[in-house]
């Protein structure tokens, strides 16, 4: 917690203190703090609005890519990323406001839990001594995360002043002045004690905070689904999914923190709702987006999906049989497995030439079933997949028959690797350095 206090709590504590000094009301100071945070983050919100408009601008082109390369996920992803770069669209920029919200909430929680430090500007060491005296007053070892709140409440009770004077004698702490200062801070707002954490089993007015947090989140999500340039283009399932999750999280979250944080959350939702319409007025999406082209691209994708769904339905029985064959082939008790690749250089080859070249160009697997003694020659065969147009990662397999000359060739590859590199560097491949003894040794070792 000391890290959160130093990095987030202290800077935001000064902002909260300034708001409190301005309005002299605990609840209003939290609302003002929320408004200030939205104003500070306004440039980021403008960037997100422009970025979202760019996304919808290029959506027809994205749909065209999906239509053109249906089924080829890698090709779609590659061309989509190129389009993002060309349009200067950042997929991650939309997450920035949410990420900035995290330190704001953490800092505000720290400020509300530590009012003596942030609102009364009492030194941390003095706060610790007052908290220790409060523990003695209550007969407990520690006060938990809300220690300063409980200590401030104890100081606000005049009957406890003599105890604090006695407990802090000799420390040099002017407890009377601190008690007088604490009496000026009222954490109540509209009859609600914002220092209290709501609890679902305790029927109290503070439960209005989670309720209004839930309602304000519903309002925000509804407005986003209707007016946010990016979110309104999502499908109904996606919109409802986000809404349900966000509402559930917001309601649950306000049961974990003091009511002051819940008040911040409520007004953050309300200000964010207003900001949607303000940004749409300043940067009207209709001025930049061709919605007719967008709808046409959606129609083409829908037609394509209907065709794909019909094909999948037609092929479902074959797909099921394919899964059964796959399981049967890879079953542990299936020892009679045979995999054969057949190709002929004449005859019917010409009828399958296009298909074979397409397979070679897009294949990501190389299998060596007849190893060369010279690694350089073998590597040339591997590299050939890239020379014919392959740009993706290629998996290379070596099929070696045990207890045969192939195993000895594998050993020879390691022994002759340096020799092979020298031969290739001279611009040719030669068997001149492969001695008679090398060949005889391979044959002898492979004999049973």
Buried (B, 14 or more C-beta within 10 A) or exposed (E): EEEBBEBBBBEBBEBBBEBBEEEEBBBBBBBBBBBBBBEEBEEBBBBBBBBBBBBBBBBBBBBBBBBEBBEBEEBBEBBBEEBBEEBEBBEEBBEBBEEEBEBBBBBBBBBBBBBBBBBBEBEEEBBBBBBBBBBEBEEEEEBEBBBBBBBBBBBBEEEBBEBBBEBBEEEEBEBEEBBEBBEEBEBBBEEBBBBBBBEEEEEEEBBBBBBBBBBBBBBBBEBBBEBBBBBBBBEEEEBEEBBEEBBEEBBEBBBEBBBBBBBBBBBBBBBBBEBBEEBBEEBEBEEEBBEEBBEBBBEBBEEBEEEEEEEEEEEEEEEEEEEEEEEEEEEEEEEEEEEEEEEEEEEEEEEEEEEEEEEEEBBEEBEBEEBBBBBBBBBBEEEEBEEEEBEEEBEEEBEEEEEEBBBBBBEBBEEBEEBBEEBBEEEEBEEEEBEEEBEEBBEEEBEE
